[in-house]
Amino acid sequence: MTTATLPATAPSNTDVNDRTTHVVCCNADLALCGLDVSDEPVVPDGVGHDCIVCLDLEDQPCPRCGYTPEGDA
């Protein structure tokens, strides 16, 4: 799965290190957890706090395109 980590929108979270980050696959506007992240910047791994739903789904086949992460094929 080609993934990017994106921070969630939250008015009180102005510092990217305090934001929740999400993972996307084939649709860069929709996180694996279902959150619309279309207006969010891509951030490097290790920045912010990981979305536990995205983390759980990251190693599973993508529900939208069916991409299977390497090693699980």
Distance bins in CASP14 RR format, pairs under 12 A and 6 or more apart:
PFRMAT RR
TARGET T0000
AUTHOR 0000-0000-0000
RMODE 2
METHOD distances of the structure
MODEL  1
1 23 0 0 0 0 1 0 0 0 0 0 0
1 24 0 0 0 0 1 0 0 0 0 0 0
1 25 1 0 1 0 0 0 0 0 0 0 0
1 26 0 0 0 0 1 0 0 0 0 0 0
1 27 0 0 0 0 0 1 0 0 0 0 0
1 32 0 0 0 0 1 0 0 0 0 0 0
1 54 0 0 0 0 0 1 0 0 0 0 0
1 57 0 0 0 0 1 0 0 0 0 0 0
1 58 1 0 0 1 0 0 0 0 0 0 0
1 59 0 0 0 0 1 0 0 0 0 0 0
1 60 0 0 0 0 1 0 0 0 0 0 0
1 61 0 0 0 0 1 0 0 0 0 0 0
1 62 1 0 1 0 0 0 0 0 0 0 0
1 63 0 0 0 0 0 1 0 0 0 0 0
1 64 0 0 0 0 0 1 0 0 0 0 0
1 65 0 0 0 0 1 0 0 0 0 0 0
1 66 0 0 0 0 1 0 0 0 0 0 0
1 67 1 0 1 0 0 0 0 0 0 0 0
1 68 1 0 0 1 0 0 0 0 0 0 0
1 69 1 0 1 0 0 0 0 0 0 0 0
1 70 0 0 0 0 1 0 0 0 0 0 0
1 71 0 0 0 0 0 1 0 0 0 0 0
1 72 0 0 0 0 1 0 0 0 0 0 0
1 73 0 0 0 0 0 1 0 0 0 0 0
2 23 0 0 0 0 0 1 0 0 0 0 0
2 24 0 0 0 0 1 0 0 0 0 0 0
2 25 1 0 0 1 0 0 0 0 0 0 0
2 26 1 0 0 1 0 0 0 0 0 0 0
2 27 0 0 0 0 0 1 0 0 0 0 0
2 28 0 0 0 0 1 0 0 0 0 0 0
2 42 0 0 0 0 0 1 0 0 0 0 0
2 58 0 0 0 0 0 1 0 0 0 0 0
2 62 0 0 0 0 1 0 0 0 0 0 0
2 65 0 0 0 0 1 0 0 0 0 0 0
2 67 1 0 0 1 0 0 0 0 0 0 0
2 69 0 0 0 0 0 1 0 0 0 0 0
2 70 0 0 0 0 0 1 0 0 0 0 0
3 21 0 0 0 0 0 1 0 0 0 0 0
3 22 0 0 0 0 1 0 0 0 0 0 0
3 23 1 0 1 0 0 0 0 0 0 0 0
3 24 1 0 0 1 0 0 0 0 0 0 0
3 25 1 0 0 1 0 0 0 0 0 0 0
3 26 0 0 0 0 0 1 0 0 0 0 0
3 27 0 0 0 0 0 1 0 0 0 0 0
3 28 0 0 0 0 0 1 0 0 0 0 0
3 31 0 0 0 0 1 0 0 0 0 0 0
3 32 0 0 0 0 1 0 0 0 0 0 0
3 42 0 0 0 0 0 1 0 0 0 0 0
3 45 0 0 0 0 1 0 0 0 0 0 0
3 50 0 0 0 0 0 1 0 0 0 0 0
3 51 0 0 0 0 0 1 0 0 0 0 0
3 54 0 0 0 0 1 0 0 0 0 0 0
3 55 0 0 0 0 0 1 0 0 0 0 0
3 57 0 0 0 0 0 1 0 0 0 0 0
3 58 1 0 0 1 0 0 0 0 0 0 0
3 59 0 0 0 0 0 1 0 0 0 0 0
3 60 0 0 0 0 0 1 0 0 0 0 0
3 62 0 0 0 0 1 0 0 0 0 0 0
3 67 0 0 0 0 1 0 0 0 0 0 0
3 69 0 0 0 0 1 0 0 0 0 0 0
3 70 0 0 0 0 0 1 0 0 0 0 0
4 21 0 0 0 0 1 0 0 0 0 0 0
4 22 0 0 0 0 1 0 0 0 0 0 0
4 23 1 0 0 1 0 0 0 0 0 0 0
4 24 1 0 1 0 0 0 0 0 0 0 0
4 25 0 0 0 0 1 0 0 0 0 0 0
4 26 0 0 0 0 0 1 0 0 0 0 0
4 27 0 0 0 0 0 1 0 0 0 0 0
4 28 1 0 0 1 0 0 0 0 0 0 0
4 29 0 0 0 0 0 1 0 0 0 0 0
4 30 0 0 0 0 0 1 0 0 0 0 0
4 31 0 0 0 0 1 0 0 0 0 0 0
4 32 0 0 0 0 0 1 0 0 0 0 0
4 37 0 0 0 0 1 0 0 0 0 0 0
4 40 0 0 0 0 1 0 0 0 0 0 0
4 41 0 0 0 0 1 0 0 0 0 0 0
4 42 1 0 1 0 0 0 0 0 0 0 0
4 43 0 0 0 0 1 0 0 0 0 0 0
4 44 0 0 0 0 1 0 0 0 0 0 0
4 45 0 0 0 0 1 0 0 0 0 0 0
4 47 0 0 0 0 0 1 0 0 0 0 0
4 54 0 0 0 0 0 1 0 0 0 0 0
4 58 0 0 0 0 0 1 0 0 0 0 0
5 16 0 0 0 0 0 1 0 0 0 0 0
5 19 0 0 0 0 0 1 0 0 0 0 0
5 20 0 0 0 0 0 1 0 0 0 0 0
5 21 1 0 1 0 0 0 0 0 0 0 0
5 22 1 0 0 1 0 0 0 0 0 0 0
5 23 1 0 0 1 0 0 0 0 0 0 0
5 24 0 0 0 0 1 0 0 0 0 0 0
5 25 0 0 0 0 0 1 0 0 0 0 0
5 28 0 0 0 0 0 1 0 0 0 0 0
5 31 0 0 0 0 1 0 0 0 0 0 0
5 32 0 0 0 0 0 1 0 0 0 0 0
5 37 0 0 0 0 1 0 0 0 0 0 0
5 40 0 0 0 0 1 0 0 0 0 0 0
5 41 0 0 0 0 0 1 0 0 0 0 0
5 42 1 0 0 1 0 0 0 0 0 0 0
5 43 1 0 1 0 0 0 0 0 0 0 0
5 44 1 0 0 1 0 0 0 0 0 0 0
5 45 1 0 1 0 0 0 0 0 0 0 0
5 46 1 0 0 1 0 0 0 0 0 0 0
5 47 1 0 0 1 0 0 0 0 0 0 0
5 48 0 0 0 0 1 0 0 0 0 0 0
5 49 0 0 0 0 0 1 0 0 0 0 0
5 50 1 0 0 1 0 0 0 0 0 0 0
5 51 0 0 0 0 1 0 0 0 0 0 0
5 54 0 0 0 0 1 0 0 0 0 0 0
5 55 0 0 0 0 0 1 0 0 0 0 0
5 58 0 0 0 0 1 0 0 0 0 0 0
6 16 0 0 0 0 0 1 0 0 0 0 0
6 19 0 0 0 0 1 0 0 0 0 0 0
6 20 0 0 0 0 1 0 0 0 0 0 0
6 21 1 0 0 1 0 0 0 0 0 0 0
6 22 1 0 1 0 0 0 0 0 0 0 0
6 23 1 0 0 1 0 0 0 0 0 0 0
6 24 1 0 0 1 0 0 0 0 0 0 0
6 25 0 0 0 0 0 1 0 0 0 0 0
6 27 0 0 0 0 0 1 0 0 0 0 0
6 28 0 0 0 0 1 0 0 0 0 0 0
6 29 0 0 0 0 1 0 0 0 0 0 0
6 30 0 0 0 0 0 1 0 0 0 0 0
6 31 1 0 0 1 0 0 0 0 0 0 0
6 32 0 0 0 0 0 1 0 0 0 0 0
6 33 0 0 0 0 0 1 0 0 0 0 0
6 34 0 0 0 0 0 1 0 0 0 0 0
6 35 0 0 0 0 1 0 0 0 0 0 0
6 36 0 0 0 0 0 1 0 0 0 0 0
6 37 1 0 1 0 0 0 0 0 0 0 0
6 38 0 0 0 0 1 0 0 0 0 0 0
6 39 0 0 0 0 1 0 0 0 0 0 0
6 40 1 0 1 0 0 0 0 0 0 0 0
6 41 1 0 0 1 0 0 0 0 0 0 0
6 42 1 0 0 1 0 0 0 0 0 0 0
6 43 1 0 0 1 0 0 0 0 0 0 0
6 44 0 0 0 0 0 1 0 0 0 0 0
6 45 0 0 0 0 0 1 0 0 0 0 0
6 47 0 0 0 0 0 1 0 0 0 0 0
6 48 0 0 0 0 0 1 0 0 0 0 0
6 50 0 0 0 0 0 1 0 0 0 0 0
6 51 0 0 0 0 1 0 0 0 0 0 0
6 54 0 0 0 0 1 0 0 0 0 0 0
7 13 1 0 0 1 0 0 0 0 0 0 0
7 14 0 0 0 0 0 1 0 0 0 0 0
7 15 0 0 0 0 1 0 0 0 0 0 0
7 16 1 0 1 0 0 0 0 0 0 0 0
7 17 0 0 0 0 1 0 0 0 0 0 0
7 18 0 0 0 0 1 0 0 0 0 0 0
7 19 1 1 0 0 0 0 0 0 0 0 0
7 20 1 0 0 1 0 0 0 0 0 0 0
7 21 1 0 1 0 0 0 0 0 0 0 0
7 22 1 0 0 1 0 0 0 0 0 0 0
7 23 0 0 0 0 0 1 0 0 0 0 0
7 24 0 0 0 0 0 1 0 0 0 0 0
7 31 0 0 0 0 0 1 0 0 0 0 0
7 35 0 0 0 0 0 1 0 0 0 0 0
7 37 1 0 0 1 0 0 0 0 0 0 0
7 39 0 0 0 0 0 1 0 0 0 0 0
7 40 1 0 1 0 0 0 0 0 0 0 0
7 41 1 0 0 1 0 0 0 0 0 0 0
7 42 0 0 0 0 1 0 0 0 0 0 0
7 43 1 0 1 0 0 0 0 0 0 0 0
7 44 0 0 0 0 0 1 0 0 0 0 0
7 46 0 0 0 0 0 1 0 0 0 0 0
7 47 1 0 0 1 0 0 0 0 0 0 0
7 48 1 0 0 1 0 0 0 0 0 0 0
7 49 0 0 0 0 1 0 0 0 0 0 0
7 50 0 0 0 0 0 1 0 0 0 0 0
7 51 0 0 0 0 1 0 0 0 0 0 0
7 54 0 0 0 0 0 1 0 0 0 0 0
8 16 0 0 0 0 0 1 0 0 0 0 0
8 18 0 0 0 0 0 1 0 0 0 0 0
8 19 1 0 0 1 0 0 0 0 0 0 0
8 20 1 0 1 0 0 0 0 0 0 0 0
8 21 1 0 0 1 0 0 0 0 0 0 0
8 22 1 0 0 1 0 0 0 0 0 0 0
8 23 0 0 0 0 0 1 0 0 0 0 0
8 24 0 0 0 0 0 1 0 0 0 0 0
8 31 1 0 0 1 0 0 0 0 0 0 0
8 33 0 0 0 0 1 0 0 0 0 0 0
8 34 0 0 0 0 0 1 0 0 0 0 0
8 35 1 0 0 1 0 0 0 0 0 0 0
8 36 0 0 0 0 1 0 0 0 0 0 0
8 37 1 0 0 1 0 0 0 0 0 0 0
8 38 0 0 0 0 0 1 0 0 0 0 0
8 39 0 0 0 0 0 1 0 0 0 0 0
8 40 1 0 0 1 0 0 0 0 0 0 0
8 41 0 0 0 0 0 1 0 0 0 0 0
8 43 0 0 0 0 0 1 0 0 0 0 0
8 48 0 0 0 0 1 0 0 0 0 0 0
8 49 0 0 0 0 1 0 0 0 0 0 0
8 50 0 0 0 0 0 1 0 0 0 0 0
8 51 1 0 0 1 0 0 0 0 0 0 0
8 53 0 0 0 0 0 1 0 0 0 0 0
8 54 0 0 0 0 1 0 0 0 0 0 0
9 16 0 0 0 0 0 1 0 0 0 0 0
9 19 0 0 0 0 1 0 0 0 0 0 0
9 20 0 0 0 0 1 0 0 0 0 0 0
9 21 0 0 0 0 0 1 0 0 0 0 0
9 22 0 0 0 0 0 1 0 0 0 0 0
9 31 0 0 0 0 0 1 0 0 0 0 0
9 35 0 0 0 0 1 0 0 0 0 0 0
9 36 0 0 0 0 1 0 0 0 0 0 0
9 37 1 0 0 1 0 0 0 0 0 0 0
9 38 0 0 0 0 1 0 0 0 0 0 0
9 39 1 0 0 1 0 0 0 0 0 0 0
9 40 1 0 0 1 0 0 0 0 0 0 0
9 41 0 0 0 0 0 1 0 0 0 0 0
10 16 0 0 0 0 0 1 0 0 0 0 0
10 18 0 0 0 0 1 0 0 0 0 0 0
10 19 1 0 0 1 0 0 0 0 0 0 0
10 20 1 0 0 1 0 0 0 0 0 0 0
10 21 0 0 0 0 0 1 0 0 0 0 0
10 22 0 0 0 0 0 1 0 0 0 0 0
10 35 0 0 0 0 0 1 0 0 0 0 0
10 37 0 0 0 0 0 1 0 0 0 0 0
10 40 0 0 0 0 0 1 0 0 0 0 0
10 48 0 0 0 0 0 1 0 0 0 0 0
10 49 0 0 0 0 0 1 0 0 0 0 0
11 19 0 0 0 0 0 1 0 0 0 0 0
12 18 0 0 0 0 1 0 0 0 0 0 0
12 19 0 0 0 0 1 0 0 0 0 0 0
12 20 0 0 0 0 0 1 0 0 0 0 0
13 19 1 0 1 0 0 0 0 0 0 0 0
13 20 1 0 0 1 0 0 0 0 0 0 0
13 21 0 0 0 0 0 1 0 0 0 0 0
13 40 0 0 0 0 0 1 0 0 0 0 0
13 48 0 0 0 0 1 0 0 0 0 0 0
13 49 0 0 0 0 1 0 0 0 0 0 0
15 43 0 0 0 0 0 1 0 0 0 0 0
15 47 0 0 0 0 0 1 0 0 0 0 0
15 48 0 0 0 0 1 0 0 0 0 0 0
15 49 0 0 0 0 0 1 0 0 0 0 0
16 40 0 0 0 0 1 0 0 0 0 0 0
16 41 0 0 0 0 1 0 0 0 0 0 0
16 42 0 0 0 0 0 1 0 0 0 0 0
16 43 1 0 1 0 0 0 0 0 0 0 0
16 44 0 0 0 0 1 0 0 0 0 0 0
16 46 0 0 0 0 0 1 0 0 0 0 0
16 47 1 0 1 0 0 0 0 0 0 0 0
16 48 1 0 0 1 0 0 0 0 0 0 0
16 49 0 0 0 0 0 1 0 0 0 0 0
17 43 0 0 0 0 1 0 0 0 0 0 0
17 44 0 0 0 0 0 1 0 0 0 0 0
17 46 0 0 0 0 1 0 0 0 0 0 0
17 47 1 0 0 1 0 0 0 0 0 0 0
17 48 1 0 1 0 0 0 0 0 0 0 0
17 49 0 0 0 0 1 0 0 0 0 0 0
18 43 0 0 0 0 0 1 0 0 0 0 0
18 47 0 0 0 0 1 0 0 0 0 0 0
18 48 1 0 0 1 0 0 0 0 0 0 0
18 49 1 0 0 1 0 0 0 0 0 0 0
19 37 0 0 0 0 0 1 0 0 0 0 0
19 40 0 0 0 0 1 0 0 0 0 0 0
19 41 0 0 0 0 0 1 0 0 0 0 0
19 43 0 0 0 0 1 0 0 0 0 0 0
19 46 0 0 0 0 0 1 0 0 0 0 0
19 47 0 0 0 0 1 0 0 0 0 0 0
19 48 1 0 1 0 0 0 0 0 0 0 0
19 49 1 0 0 1 0 0 0 0 0 0 0
19 50 0 0 0 0 0 1 0 0 0 0 0
19 51 0 0 0 0 0 1 0 0 0 0 0
20 31 0 0 0 0 1 0 0 0 0 0 0
20 33 0 0 0 0 1 0 0 0 0 0 0
20 35 0 0 0 0 1 0 0 0 0 0 0
20 37 0 0 0 0 0 1 0 0 0 0 0
20 40 0 0 0 0 0 1 0 0 0 0 0
20 43 0 0 0 0 0 1 0 0 0 0 0
20 47 0 0 0 0 0 1 0 0 0 0 0
20 48 1 0 0 1 0 0 0 0 0 0 0
20 49 1 0 1 0 0 0 0 0 0 0 0
20 50 1 0 0 1 0 0 0 0 0 0 0
20 51 1 0 1 0 0 0 0 0 0 0 0
20 52 0 0 0 0 1 0 0 0 0 0 0
20 53 0 0 0 0 0 1 0 0 0 0 0
20 54 0 0 0 0 1 0 0 0 0 0 0
20 55 0 0 0 0 0 1 0 0 0 0 0
21 31 0 0 0 0 1 0 0 0 0 0 0
21 32 0 0 0 0 0 1 0 0 0 0 0
21 33 0 0 0 0 0 1 0 0 0 0 0
21 35 0 0 0 0 0 1 0 0 0 0 0
21 37 0 0 0 0 1 0 0 0 0 0 0
21 40 0 0 0 0 1 0 0 0 0 0 0
21 41 0 0 0 0 0 1 0 0 0 0 0
21 42 0 0 0 0 1 0 0 0 0 0 0
21 43 1 0 0 1 0 0 0 0 0 0 0
21 44 0 0 0 0 1 0 0 0 0 0 0
21 45 0 0 0 0 1 0 0 0 0 0 0
21 46 1 0 0 1 0 0 0 0 0 0 0
21 47 1 0 0 1 0 0 0 0 0 0 0
21 48 1 0 1 0 0 0 0 0 0 0 0
21 49 1 0 0 1 0 0 0 0 0 0 0
21 50 1 0 1 0 0 0 0 0 0 0 0
21 51 1 0 0 1 0 0 0 0 0 0 0
21 52 0 0 0 0 0 1 0 0 0 0 0
21 53 0 0 0 0 0 1 0 0 0 0 0
21 54 1 0 0 1 0 0 0 0 0 0 0
21 55 0 0 0 0 1 0 0 0 0 0 0
21 58 0 0 0 0 0 1 0 0 0 0 0
22 28 0 0 0 0 0 1 0 0 0 0 0
22 29 0 0 0 0 0 1 0 0 0 0 0
22 30 0 0 0 0 1 0 0 0 0 0 0
22 31 1 1 0 0 0 0 0 0 0 0 0
22 32 1 0 0 1 0 0 0 0 0 0 0
22 33 1 0 0 1 0 0 0 0 0 0 0
22 34 0 0 0 0 1 0 0 0 0 0 0
22 35 1 0 1 0 0 0 0 0 0 0 0
22 36 0 0 0 0 0 1 0 0 0 0 0
22 37 1 0 1 0 0 0 0 0 0 0 0
22 38 0 0 0 0 0 1 0 0 0 0 0
22 40 1 0 0 1 0 0 0 0 0 0 0
22 41 0 0 0 0 0 1 0 0 0 0 0
22 42 0 0 0 0 0 1 0 0 0 0 0
22 43 0 0 0 0 1 0 0 0 0 0 0
22 47 0 0 0 0 0 1 0 0 0 0 0
22 48 0 0 0 0 0 1 0 0 0 0 0
22 49 0 0 0 0 0 1 0 0 0 0 0
22 50 0 0 0 0 1 0 0 0 0 0 0
22 51 1 0 1 0 0 0 0 0 0 0 0
22 52 0 0 0 0 0 1 0 0 0 0 0
22 53 0 0 0 0 1 0 0 0 0 0 0
22 54 1 0 1 0 0 0 0 0 0 0 0
22 55 0 0 0 0 1 0 0 0 0 0 0
22 57 0 0 0 0 0 1 0 0 0 0 0
22 58 0 0 0 0 0 1 0 0 0 0 0
23 30 0 0 0 0 0 1 0 0 0 0 0
23 31 1 0 0 1 0 0 0 0 0 0 0
23 32 1 0 1 0 0 0 0 0 0 0 0
23 33 0 0 0 0 1 0 0 0 0 0 0
23 34 0 0 0 0 0 1 0 0 0 0 0
23 35 0 0 0 0 0 1 0 0 0 0 0
23 37 0 0 0 0 1 0 0 0 0 0 0
23 40 0 0 0 0 0 1 0 0 0 0 0
23 42 0 0 0 0 0 1 0 0 0 0 0
23 43 0 0 0 0 0 1 0 0 0 0 0
23 45 0 0 0 0 1 0 0 0 0 0 0
23 50 0 0 0 0 1 0 0 0 0 0 0
23 51 1 0 0 1 0 0 0 0 0 0 0
23 52 0 0 0 0 0 1 0 0 0 0 0
23 53 0 0 0 0 1 0 0 0 0 0 0
23 54 1 0 1 0 0 0 0 0 0 0 0
23 55 1 0 0 1 0 0 0 0 0 0 0
23 56 0 0 0 0 0 1 0 0 0 0 0
23 57 1 0 0 1 0 0 0 0 0 0 0
23 58 1 0 1 0 0 0 0 0 0 0 0
23 59 0 0 0 0 0 1 0 0 0 0 0
23 60 0 0 0 0 0 1 0 0 0 0 0
23 62 0 0 0 0 0 1 0 0 0 0 0
23 69 0 0 0 0 0 1 0 0 0 0 0
24 30 1 0 0 1 0 0 0 0 0 0 0
24 31 1 0 1 0 0 0 0 0 0 0 0
24 32 1 0 0 1 0 0 0 0 0 0 0
24 33 0 0 0 0 1 0 0 0 0 0 0
24 34 0 0 0 0 1 0 0 0 0 0 0
24 35 0 0 0 0 1 0 0 0 0 0 0
24 36 0 0 0 0 0 1 0 0 0 0 0
24 37 1 0 0 1 0 0 0 0 0 0 0
24 38 0 0 0 0 1 0 0 0 0 0 0
24 40 0 0 0 0 1 0 0 0 0 0 0
24 42 0 0 0 0 1 0 0 0 0 0 0
24 43 0 0 0 0 0 1 0 0 0 0 0
24 51 0 0 0 0 0 1 0 0 0 0 0
24 54 0 0 0 0 1 0 0 0 0 0 0
24 57 0 0 0 0 0 1 0 0 0 0 0
24 58 0 0 0 0 0 1 0 0 0 0 0
24 62 0 0 0 0 1 0 0 0 0 0 0
24 64 0 0 0 0 1 0 0 0 0 0 0
24 65 0 0 0 0 0 1 0 0 0 0 0
24 67 0 0 0 0 0 1 0 0 0 0 0
25 31 0 0 0 0 1 0 0 0 0 0 0
25 32 1 0 0 1 0 0 0 0 0 0 0
25 33 0 0 0 0 0 1 0 0 0 0 0
25 34 0 0 0 0 0 1 0 0 0 0 0
25 37 0 0 0 0 0 1 0 0 0 0 0
25 54 0 0 0 0 0 1 0 0 0 0 0
25 57 0 0 0 0 1 0 0 0 0 0 0
25 58 0 0 0 0 1 0 0 0 0 0 0
25 59 0 0 0 0 0 1 0 0 0 0 0
25 60 0 0 0 0 0 1 0 0 0 0 0
25 61 0 0 0 0 1 0 0 0 0 0 0
25 62 1 0 1 0 0 0 0 0 0 0 0
25 63 0 0 0 0 1 0 0 0 0 0 0
25 64 1 0 0 1 0 0 0 0 0 0 0
25 65 1 0 0 1 0 0 0 0 0 0 0
25 66 0 0 0 0 1 0 0 0 0 0 0
25 67 1 0 0 1 0 0 0 0 0 0 0
25 68 0 0 0 0 0 1 0 0 0 0 0
25 69 0 0 0 0 1 0 0 0 0 0 0
26 32 0 0 0 0 0 1 0 0 0 0 0
26 61 0 0 0 0 0 1 0 0 0 0 0
26 62 1 0 0 1 0 0 0 0 0 0 0
26 63 0 0 0 0 1 0 0 0 0 0 0
26 64 1 0 1 0 0 0 0 0 0 0 0
26 65 1 1 0 0 0 0 0 0 0 0 0
26 66 0 0 0 0 1 0 0 0 0 0 0
26 67 1 0 0 1 0 0 0 0 0 0 0
27 34 0 0 0 0 1 0 0 0 0 0 0
27 35 0 0 0 0 0 1 0 0 0 0 0
27 36 0 0 0 0 0 1 0 0 0 0 0
27 37 0 0 0 0 1 0 0 0 0 0 0
27 38 0 0 0 0 1 0 0 0 0 0 0
27 62 0 0 0 0 1 0 0 0 0 0 0
27 63 0 0 0 0 0 1 0 0 0 0 0
27 64 1 0 1 0 0 0 0 0 0 0 0
27 65 0 0 0 0 1 0 0 0 0 0 0
27 66 0 0 0 0 0 1 0 0 0 0 0
27 67 0 0 0 0 0 1 0 0 0 0 0
28 36 0 0 0 0 0 1 0 0 0 0 0
28 37 1 0 0 1 0 0 0 0 0 0 0
28 38 1 0 0 1 0 0 0 0 0 0 0
28 39 0 0 0 0 0 1 0 0 0 0 0
28 40 0 0 0 0 1 0 0 0 0 0 0
28 41 0 0 0 0 0 1 0 0 0 0 0
28 42 0 0 0 0 1 0 0 0 0 0 0
28 64 0 0 0 0 0 1 0 0 0 0 0
29 35 0 0 0 0 1 0 0 0 0 0 0
29 36 1 0 0 1 0 0 0 0 0 0 0
29 37 1 0 0 1 0 0 0 0 0 0 0
29 38 1 1 0 0 0 0 0 0 0 0 0
29 39 0 0 0 0 1 0 0 0 0 0 0
29 40 0 0 0 0 1 0 0 0 0 0 0
29 64 0 0 0 0 0 1 0 0 0 0 0
30 36 1 0 0 1 0 0 0 0 0 0 0
30 37 1 0 0 1 0 0 0 0 0 0 0
30 38 1 0 0 1 0 0 0 0 0 0 0
30 40 0 0 0 0 0 1 0 0 0 0 0
30 54 0 0 0 0 0 1 0 0 0 0 0
30 57 0 0 0 0 0 1 0 0 0 0 0
30 62 0 0 0 0 0 1 0 0 0 0 0
30 63 0 0 0 0 0 1 0 0 0 0 0
30 64 1 0 0 1 0 0 0 0 0 0 0
30 65 0 0 0 0 0 1 0 0 0 0 0
31 37 1 0 1 0 0 0 0 0 0 0 0
31 38 0 0 0 0 0 1 0 0 0 0 0
31 40 0 0 0 0 1 0 0 0 0 0 0
31 42 0 0 0 0 0 1 0 0 0 0 0
31 50 0 0 0 0 0 1 0 0 0 0 0
31 51 1 0 0 1 0 0 0 0 0 0 0
31 53 0 0 0 0 1 0 0 0 0 0 0
31 54 1 0 1 0 0 0 0 0 0 0 0
31 55 0 0 0 0 0 1 0 0 0 0 0
31 57 0 0 0 0 1 0 0 0 0 0 0
31 58 0 0 0 0 0 1 0 0 0 0 0
31 62 0 0 0 0 0 1 0 0 0 0 0
31 63 0 0 0 0 0 1 0 0 0 0 0
31 64 0 0 0 0 0 1 0 0 0 0 0
32 50 0 0 0 0 0 1 0 0 0 0 0
32 51 0 0 0 0 1 0 0 0 0 0 0
32 52 0 0 0 0 0 1 0 0 0 0 0
32 53 1 0 0 1 0 0 0 0 0 0 0
32 54 1 0 1 0 0 0 0 0 0 0 0
32 55 0 0 0 0 1 0 0 0 0 0 0
32 56 0 0 0 0 1 0 0 0 0 0 0
32 57 1 0 1 0 0 0 0 0 0 0 0
32 58 1 0 0 1 0 0 0 0 0 0 0
32 59 0 0 0 0 0 1 0 0 0 0 0
32 60 0 0 0 0 1 0 0 0 0 0 0
32 61 0 0 0 0 0 1 0 0 0 0 0
32 62 1 0 0 1 0 0 0 0 0 0 0
32 63 1 0 0 1 0 0 0 0 0 0 0
32 64 0 0 0 0 1 0 0 0 0 0 0
32 65 0 0 0 0 0 1 0 0 0 0 0
32 66 0 0 0 0 0 1 0 0 0 0 0
32 67 0 0 0 0 0 1 0 0 0 0 0
32 69 0 0 0 0 0 1 0 0 0 0 0
33 50 0 0 0 0 0 1 0 0 0 0 0
33 51 1 0 1 0 0 0 0 0 0 0 0
33 52 0 0 0 0 1 0 0 0 0 0 0
33 53 1 1 0 0 0 0 0 0 0 0 0
33 54 1 0 1 0 0 0 0 0 0 0 0
33 55 0 0 0 0 1 0 0 0 0 0 0
33 56 0 0 0 0 1 0 0 0 0 0 0
33 57 1 0 0 1 0 0 0 0 0 0 0
33 58 0 0 0 0 0 1 0 0 0 0 0
33 63 0 0 0 0 0 1 0 0 0 0 0
34 51 0 0 0 0 1 0 0 0 0 0 0
34 53 0 0 0 0 1 0 0 0 0 0 0
34 54 0 0 0 0 1 0 0 0 0 0 0
34 57 0 0 0 0 1 0 0 0 0 0 0
34 63 0 0 0 0 1 0 0 0 0 0 0
34 64 0 0 0 0 1 0 0 0 0 0 0
35 51 1 0 0 1 0 0 0 0 0 0 0
35 53 0 0 0 0 1 0 0 0 0 0 0
35 54 0 0 0 0 1 0 0 0 0 0 0
35 57 0 0 0 0 0 1 0 0 0 0 0
37 43 0 0 0 0 0 1 0 0 0 0 0
37 51 0 0 0 0 1 0 0 0 0 0 0
37 54 0 0 0 0 0 1 0 0 0 0 0
40 51 0 0 0 0 0 1 0 0 0 0 0
41 47 0 0 0 0 0 1 0 0 0 0 0
43 49 0 0 0 0 0 1 0 0 0 0 0
43 50 0 0 0 0 0 1 0 0 0 0 0
45 55 0 0 0 0 0 1 0 0 0 0 0
45 58 0 0 0 0 0 1 0 0 0 0 0
46 55 0 0 0 0 0 1 0 0 0 0 0
49 55 0 0 0 0 0 1 0 0 0 0 0
50 56 0 0 0 0 0 1 0 0 0 0 0
50 57 0 0 0 0 0 1 0 0 0 0 0
50 58 0 0 0 0 1 0 0 0 0 0 0
51 57 0 0 0 0 1 0 0 0 0 0 0
51 58 0 0 0 0 1 0 0 0 0 0 0
52 58 0 0 0 0 0 1 0 0 0 0 0
53 60 0 0 0 0 0 1 0 0 0 0 0
53 63 0 0 0 0 0 1 0 0 0 0 0
54 60 0 0 0 0 0 1 0 0 0 0 0
54 62 0 0 0 0 0 1 0 0 0 0 0
57 63 1 0 0 1 0 0 0 0 0 0 0
57 64 0 0 0 0 0 1 0 0 0 0 0
57 66 0 0 0 0 0 1 0 0 0 0 0
57 67 0 0 0 0 0 1 0 0 0 0 0
57 69 0 0 0 0 0 1 0 0 0 0 0
58 67 0 0 0 0 0 1 0 0 0 0 0
58 69 1 0 0 1 0 0 0 0 0 0 0
58 72 0 0 0 0 0 1 0 0 0 0 0
59 67 0 0 0 0 0 1 0 0 0 0 0
59 68 0 0 0 0 1 0 0 0 0 0 0
59 69 1 0 1 0 0 0 0 0 0 0 0
59 70 0 0 0 0 0 1 0 0 0 0 0
59 71 0 0 0 0 1 0 0 0 0 0 0
59 72 1 0 0 1 0 0 0 0 0 0 0
60 66 0 0 0 0 1 0 0 0 0 0 0
60 67 0 0 0 0 1 0 0 0 0 0 0
60 68 0 0 0 0 1 0 0 0 0 0 0
60 69 1 0 0 1 0 0 0 0 0 0 0
60 72 0 0 0 0 1 0 0 0 0 0 0
61 67 1 0 0 1 0 0 0 0 0 0 0
61 68 1 0 1 0 0 0 0 0 0 0 0
61 69 1 0 0 1 0 0 0 0 0 0 0
61 70 0 0 0 0 0 1 0 0 0 0 0
61 71 0 0 0 0 0 1 0 0 0 0 0
61 72 1 0 0 1 0 0 0 0 0 0 0
61 73 0 0 0 0 1 0 0 0 0 0 0
62 68 1 0 0 1 0 0 0 0 0 0 0
62 69 0 0 0 0 1 0 0 0 0 0 0
62 72 0 0 0 0 0 1 0 0 0 0 0
66 72 0 0 0 0 0 1 0 0 0 0 0
66 73 0 0 0 0 0 1 0 0 0 0 0
67 73 0 0 0 0 1 0 0 0 0 0 0
END
